[in-house]
Amino acid sequence: MESEVEILETDRFDCVVVNVIKNMAYQGVTVEEPYSHGRVYFGKVSADFDVQVDDVLFIGIKPLGEDKSQGSMEVYLFDEEDNKLDWTLIY
């Protein structure tokens, strides 16, 4: 029997930075969640934020729609001080 776990917007999941693409105004940062090996790309992390491959950052999610267990969600990228760095949508 599967138990349902509710994920709150305040929950954070640690992720490892696996790729950084730098340009003048923004950085593209790909993070990987170590347990599921799921990856998320964030394309507008400020170029002023110092991030390197193998750094640990955190993601938070906000499910969208009536059925919270399925469907789209907003995914947010945070630093260790809980500052929001970027966000993206997953469909």
N, C-alpha and C positions, 0 to 999 in steps of 0.2 A: 504494500500500500504506500503510495507516494504522499508525502506531506507537502503542503504548500507553504512556501516561505515568502513573506511579503518584503519587498525591497523598498525602503524609504528613500525620499529625495536627499536626506541627510547622510545616507550610507556612502562610504567611499571604498573603492577597490584599488589596491595597489597594482601598478602596471610598470613594465620596463620599457624604456624608449629603445626602439629597434632601428629607427631611421630618422634623420633630420636633414631637411632640404632648406638651405638658407638663401634668402634673397635680400633686397634692400629694406623692405618694409615689414615683411613677415617671414615666418619659418613654417614649413610643413613638418609636422611631427607625427610619426606613427608609433603607437604604443601597443604592447601585447600584454594581455592578462595571463599570468603564468599558469593558472590552473586549467583554463579552457583553451588556451593558446589563441583566443580570439583577438583580432587586431582591429584598431580604429585609427583612422587618419584625421588629423586636425590641421586645416590648411592656413589658419590665420593666427598663429601664436606670435606675439610681438617679437620683433628682431632684437629688442632690448633684453629679453629674458634669456639667460644663459642656460642652455640645455645641450646635453651631449648624449650619444648612444650609451646605453647601460644605466642612465639615471633612472631613478624611481619617481614617477608621478602618479596621480590618483584620478580615477574617473568616478563620476556620479551619474545616475540616470533618472529620467522622469518619463515613465510610461505615458503614452497618449492614447486617447480613446476610452471607450467603456470597458472593454475586456483588457485588464492590466497585464494578463499573462501572455497576450499575443499582440502583435502589431507593432506600430511605430513607437519610437522613443527618442527623446532628446538625450544626448550624451555630452557631459561636461568634463573638461580637463582642468585639474587643479594642481597646484604645487603643494609642497609639504606644509605650508602655512595656510592652506585652504583658500588661496586666492584663485579666482576663476581665470584661466588662461585662454580658453576658447570653448566652442561648443559645435556640435554637428547633429544632424538628424540621421537616424537609421530607420529604414522602412521595412 
